[in-house]
Amino acid sequence: MEVFDCVSTLSSIRSYIDKEVPEEVIMEVLEAGRLAPSAHNDQPWQFILIRDKSKLKEMKKYCLSGSFISQVDFAVVVVTYPASKWHEIDSTRAVQNMALTAWSHKLGTCWIGRLEEKSLKNYLNIPDKLNILTVLPFGYFDERLTNSVKFRKDPEQVFHLNSYGNSL
């Protein structure tokens, strides 16, 4: 899939089918995150791959806005180093790389933002000094349930030329 096709069709997926993702695809998704650019090349991230189905089911109680995590084939916990000034921005770039790469393989994901972070850190043995940015569930989904037409504001509502308020 071409990059712009991924960008223009990418959707958040919250319902998954039971189908195993090949190991090489999982590693490509992780590698896409690792290769993201970062300020000063700090690479302020760590990625915890969760494959164990019982662990994914258990994580449901820590993922307050992502109970669907129990349906996926794998998840990635994105851990950041707060000592890096740009850790959230840089790691978000890594997340977008992973989401687009997954989408190109017909895998869905959805940023889980509401977490019981302290409990999840304990569960996954993540040191207190580190931050959990998000948990990304990944899996195949019923493509018939996605809406290929996304609502987006018209270009004249968001594009400006040379200064704010100057229509492009």
LINZIZI-V629506 format. One record per residue. N is the residue number from 1. SS is DSSP state (@ for helix, = for strand, . for the rest). OMEGA is omega in whole degrees, 0 to 359 (NA if undefined). NEAR is the number of other C-alpha atoms within 12 Angstrom. Layout:
# LINZIZI-V629506
N|SS|OMEGA|NEAR + N|SS|OMEGA|NEAR
This chain:
# LINZIZI-V629506
1|.|177|16 + 2|.|183|13 + 3|@|183|18 + 4|@|175|13 + 5|@|176|15 + 6|@|182|24 + 7|@|186|21 + 8|@|180|19 + 9|@|183|26 + 10|.|178|32 + 11|.|172|31 + 12|=|183|31 + 13|.|182|34 + 14|.|179|30 + 15|.|189|29 + 16|.|175|32 + 17|.|182|24 + 18|.|180|17 + 19|.|183|17 + 20|.|177|21 + 21|.|179|27 + 22|.|181|19 + 23|@|182|14 + 24|@|177|13 + 25|@|178|25 + 26|@|181|30 + 27|@|177|21 + 28|@|177|23 + 29|@|178|40 + 30|@|180|35 + 31|@|178|23 + 32|@|176|26 + 33|@|181|37 + 34|@|184|29 + 35|.|181|24 + 36|.|176|27 + 37|.|178|24 + 38|.|179|23 + 39|@|180|17 + 40|@|184|12 + 41|@|180|16 + 42|.|183|24 + 43|.|189|30 + 44|.|186|35 + 45|=|168|38 + 46|=|180|31 + 47|=|177|33 + 48|=|179|27 + 49|=|178|28 + 50|=|179|28 + 51|.|185|27 + 52|.|184|19 + 53|@|180|21 + 54|@|178|16 + 55|@|177|23 + 56|@|178|33 + 57|@|179|24 + 58|@|182|21 + 59|@|179|39 + 60|.|182|29 + 61|.|178|22 + 62|.|182|32 + 63|=|189|33 + 64|.|179|21 + 65|.|183|22 + 66|.|180|33 + 67|@|180|28 + 68|@|180|36 + 69|@|181|42 + 70|@|182|32 + 71|@|192|34 + 72|.|177|40 + 73|.|177|37 + 74|=|177|42 + 75|=|176|45 + 76|=|175|42 + 77|=|183|43 + 78|=|183|42 + 79|=|182|37 + 80|=|177|34 + 81|=|181|27 + 82|.|178|24 + 83|.|177|15 + 84|.|184|22 + 85|.|186|17 + 86|.|187|22 + 87|@|181|30 + 88|@|180|28 + 89|@|182|24 + 90|@|181|33 + 91|@|174|39 + 92|@|175|31 + 93|@|177|27 + 94|@|178|37 + 95|@|180|42 + 96|@|176|34 + 97|@|181|29 + 98|@|181|42 + 99|@|180|41 + 100|@|178|36 + 101|@|178|35 + 102|@|181|44 + 103|@|179|37 + 104|@|176|28 + 105|.|180|27 + 106|.|175|29 + 107|.|177|40 + 108|=|174|42 + 109|=|178|42 + 110|.|180|37 + 111|=|174|33 + 112|=|186|33 + 113|.|180|22 + 114|.|184|22 + 115|=|165|26 + 116|.|192|24 + 117|@|182|30 + 118|@|179|20 + 119|@|179|21 + 120|@|176|31 + 121|@|179|27 + 122|@|182|16 + 123|@|184|20 + 124|@|179|25 + 125|.|179|17 + 126|.|180|23 + 127|.|181|20 + 128|.|184|19 + 129|.|180|15 + 130|=|183|24 + 131|=|170|30 + 132|=|179|41 + 133|=|182|36 + 134|=|167|38 + 135|=|180|46 + 136|=|174|50 + 137|=|179|49 + 138|=|176|51 + 139|=|175|40 + 140|.|183|32 + 141|.|178|32 + 142|.|185|18 + 143|@|178|21 + 144|@|183|10 + 145|@|179|17 + 146|.|178|20 + 147|.|182|15 + 148|.|177|16 + 149|.|181|11 + 150|.|174|14 + 151|.|173|11 + 152|.|177|11 + 153|.|178|9 + 154|.|180|11 + 155|@|181|12 + 156|@|177|14 + 157|@|184|14 + 158|@|180|15 + 159|.|178|15 + 160|=|180|13 + 161|.|175|13 + 162|.|175|9 + 163|.|181|10 + 164|.|178|12 + 165|.|179|12 + 166|.|185|12 + 167|=|179|14 + 168|.|NA|14
